[in-house]
Amino acid sequence: MRQTDRVTSQWEQRLTAALDQALAVADGLADQRVAAIRRARPELSPRQVIGVLEREFAGLTVVTGAGTGMVAAVPAVGLVAALGLAGADLVAFLTASAAHALAVARVHGQDYRSVERQRALVLAVLIGNAGSKVVLNTVGRTGVRWGRSLAATLPLRLVKELNRRLGGLLLKKFGPKAGLVSAVKTIPLGLGAAIGGTGNFVMGREVIHSTREAFGAPPEVFTGSGPEQH
C-alpha cells in the first residue's frame, strides 16, 4: 500500500470512529440542551431557542479548537501531548456538531430517534451544500426542507444508501480540512491556539448554515413533541 493510501485509510478509520463516538452521546445531549434552555427561559419562542443554541455552539467550537494549541504552548507538555489531544478535539467538534443539529431538529418537532437517520442528518450538515444536494436527489424532490423528509418519510433502505454516499463525501471534504487544522494547532508559542480556534469557528458556522437550510424557518410556537421543560 502506498504511503498516501495508508494515510487516507488511517484518517478514514479515525474519522469514522470519531463520528461513531459523537453519535453515541449527541442524541441525549440534544435533549438536555433544549430542555435546559426552555426550563431556564420558558418565554422563549422556537426561533429564540435556536438562536441560543447557535450562539452556544459557535462559542464551543472556538474553545475546542483553541485547546490543542494552548497545550502546545506549554513547554512542559509540548508537541507530543498536543498531537495526542488532536483526536479528542475532533471527537469534541463532531459531538458538538451532531448535538447541535439534533437539538435544532427537536425544536422543529422532527423525530430523529433512528441512529441511521441521525447519521444521515449529521453527515449532510457537516458536508454542507454538496451533502444537501445528495439528500435532495435521494428524496426525489427539489425545493423542500430535506431535514424534515429525512426525519421520517424517506425509507430506511434509502437512508442507509445515503449514509454510504455521504460518508465518502465527508472524507473528501472534511478529512483533509480537519487534518490540516489539527496539524496547525500543534504550532508552539500559542500561535496554534488562535489558528485552531479560527478553523473550528469557520467549520462551526458552516454547520449552523447547513442546519438552517435543512429545516427552514422555525415554528411560531412549540408543539407537544420534543423535550419537556420539566
WOTAVEN-V442984 format. One line per field, one symbol per residue. phi: phi as a letter, one per 30 degrees, with the letter a starting at -180 (. if undefined). A space follows every 10 residues. Layout:
phi=???
//
This chain:
phi=.deddddddd dddddddddd ddddbddddd dddddddddd bddddedddd ededdddddd ddddddeddd dddcedcidd dddddedddd dddddddddd ddddedddic ccdddddddd ddeddddjed dddddddddi bcicdddddd dbddeddddd dddddddddd ddddeddddd ddddddddii dddddddddd dddddddddd ddddcidddd bdcddjdddd
//
